[in-house]
């Protein structure tokens, strides 16, 4: 039961990523979302769960009618997560 309470207190990662993608211009959003992902990974969040949450964030953006640039930001960070980027941006 305690685990369910802990989960309820945590913000929805997909919603938070979508919010970040919409909150600031692309260049800043990219670094902000990457930093958020680093923090989650450092806290023990699995890459698989994070990737799934980023996929869900794309759906959230679509539901909100967000501009394509917001989704591009998320896709770029997903590339960082799977290593499809230069070494210094990999997560």
N, C-alpha and C positions, 0 to 999 in steps of 0.2 A: 504494500500500500504506500509506503514511503517513497518508492520509486515513481509512482504515478503523481504524487504531490510535487516531487522535484521536477518532473517533466512539465507539469502545468506551470511552474514558476519560470521556466526557461522561455525566452522569446522564441517564436517560430523562426528558425534560421532562414527558410525560404522567403518569408515575408520581410525579414530584416534586410536580406540581400537585395530584394526588389526595391525596398525603400531607399537603400543606399544608391542603387543604380539610377534612381530618379531624382535624388536630392541634389546632386552636384554635377557640374560639367564632366564630360567623359574622362578627360585626363586625370582629374582629381578622383572621380568615382572609381576608376581602375585601381589606383593605389589604395584607396580606402577599403574597397572590397577585398583586395589582395591581403591587406593588413588584417581585416576581420577574419579571413580564412586562416591566416597564419596563427592568429590567436586561438581559434577553435582547434586547429591541429595540435598546437602546443598544449592545450588543455586536455588532450586525449581523444578528441573527436576523430573518428576514422575517415580516411580518404573516401571510402565507398559511400558512407553516410553523407559526407559533405558534397560529393558529386551528385548524389540523388537530390539533396536539398537545392543545389544550383539548378538542376533540371526543373524542379518544382518552381523555383523562382522565375524561370523563363515563362512558365504557365501563368504565374501570378501577373507578370508584366503583360502578357497577352490579354488576360482578363481585364486589366486596367486600361488597355488601349495605349500602352506606352510606346514612345518612339523607338524605332529600330536601333538607334544608338544605345539605348539602355540595355537591350538584349545583347548587342555586340560586346558591351562591357562585361556582362556575365560570361559570355562565350570565351572571351579572352582570358578571364581568370580560370575558367574550366581548363583551358589549354595549359595554363601554368600548373594546374593541379595534376594533370596527366603527363607533364614533362614535354609538351609540344611547344617549346619556347627556348630562348637562350638560357644558359645556365644560371645567370644571376636573377632570373625571374621565376625559376622553378620553385614549387612549394614542396 
